Amino acid sequence: MNIGVGRRTPTLYVDGGSARPDPVTGTLTPNAPLAEGAHALTYTLTDAAGNKSPQSSPLNISIDTTAPAAPAAPANYNDNVGAVTSPTSTAGTTDDTSLA
């Protein structure tokens, strides 16, 4: 999260816990990788006098690391070119080199 710090010190909160800022880049990084599931990100800014802003409204995110299932192989295909054709061919080979 990049909030552009200027003369204020940011604090990022991930599900209520804080994160570490990088004062050079202005980015904030959670202290631990985010686990699968829902998370709420908020932040505060503290000025040089120590005055802290109210916590921001949450940015709600969802982490999903589960890969989708592999698609099923087609049961048949349209072999519409060549000497032997079939709109529902199940042959292991074809002389149809078209993509349509």
C-alpha positions as CSV (number, residue, x, y, z in Angstrom):
1,M,0.0,0.0,0.0
2,N,1.5,3.3,-1.0
3,I,0.0,6.3,0.7
4,G,2.6,9.0,0.1
5,V,4.0,9.9,3.5
6,G,5.5,13.4,3.2
7,R,6.2,14.6,6.8
8,R,3.9,12.1,8.4
9,T,4.7,8.6,9.6
10,P,2.2,5.9,8.3
11,T,1.1,2.9,10.2
12,L,-0.6,0.1,8.3
13,Y,-3.0,-2.2,10.2
14,V,-3.8,-5.6,8.8
15,D,-6.7,-7.2,10.7
16,G,-5.9,-4.9,13.7
17,G,-2.1,-5.7,13.7
18,S,0.5,-3.2,12.4
19,A,2.9,-3.5,9.5
20,R,6.4,-2.0,8.8
21,P,6.8,1.1,6.7
22,D,9.6,1.8,4.3
23,P,10.4,5.5,4.6
24,V,12.3,5.6,1.3
25,T,9.6,4.2,-0.9
26,G,6.6,5.1,1.2
27,T,5.3,1.6,1.1
28,L,3.9,-0.4,4.0
29,T,4.4,-4.2,4.2
30,P,2.5,-6.6,6.5
31,N,4.7,-8.2,9.2
32,A,3.6,-11.7,8.0
33,P,2.3,-12.9,4.7
34,L,-1.4,-12.7,4.4
35,A,-3.1,-16.1,5.0
36,E,-6.0,-17.3,2.8
37,G,-9.3,-15.6,3.6
38,A,-10.7,-12.2,4.2
39,H,-8.6,-9.3,5.6
40,A,-9.2,-5.6,6.4
41,L,-6.4,-3.1,5.7
42,T,-6.5,0.3,7.5
43,Y,-3.9,3.0,8.2
44,T,-3.1,6.0,10.4
45,L,-0.7,8.9,9.9
46,T,1.3,10.4,12.7
47,D,2.8,13.9,12.4
48,A,6.1,15.1,13.8
49,A,4.4,16.3,17.0
50,G,3.0,12.8,17.6
51,N,-0.6,13.5,16.7
52,K,-2.1,10.4,15.2
53,S,-5.0,10.6,12.7
54,P,-8.1,8.5,13.1
55,Q,-7.9,5.1,11.5
56,S,-8.9,5.0,7.9
57,S,-11.9,3.2,6.6
58,P,-11.0,-0.5,5.9
59,L,-10.0,-1.7,2.5
60,N,-11.5,-5.3,2.5
61,I,-9.6,-7.8,0.5
62,S,-9.7,-11.6,0.0
63,I,-6.7,-13.8,-0.5
64,D,-7.4,-16.9,-2.5
65,T,-4.4,-19.2,-3.2
66,T,-6.4,-22.2,-4.3
67,A,-5.7,-23.1,-7.9
68,P,-8.8,-23.7,-10.0
69,A,-9.5,-27.2,-11.1
70,A,-8.1,-28.3,-14.5
71,P,-10.7,-28.2,-17.3
72,A,-12.0,-31.5,-18.5
73,A,-10.8,-32.8,-21.8
74,P,-13.4,-32.5,-24.5
75,A,-15.5,-35.6,-25.1
76,N,-15.6,-35.0,-28.9
77,Y,-14.7,-32.4,-31.5
78,N,-15.9,-31.1,-34.9
79,D,-13.7,-32.7,-37.6
80,N,-15.0,-30.7,-40.6
81,V,-12.0,-30.8,-43.0
82,G,-10.5,-33.7,-45.0
83,A,-11.8,-37.0,-46.5
84,V,-13.4,-38.2,-43.3
85,T,-15.5,-35.7,-41.3
86,S,-17.7,-35.9,-38.3
87,P,-19.4,-33.1,-36.2
88,T,-18.8,-35.2,-33.1
89,S,-15.6,-37.1,-33.8
90,T,-13.9,-39.0,-31.0
91,A,-11.0,-40.3,-33.0
92,G,-7.5,-40.0,-31.5
93,T,-6.2,-38.3,-34.6
94,T,-7.5,-36.0,-37.4
95,D,-6.5,-34.6,-40.7
96,D,-8.3,-31.3,-39.7
97,T,-5.7,-28.7,-39.0
98,S,-8.1,-25.7,-38.8
99,L,-8.8,-24.1,-35.4
100,A,-12.6,-23.6,-36.2
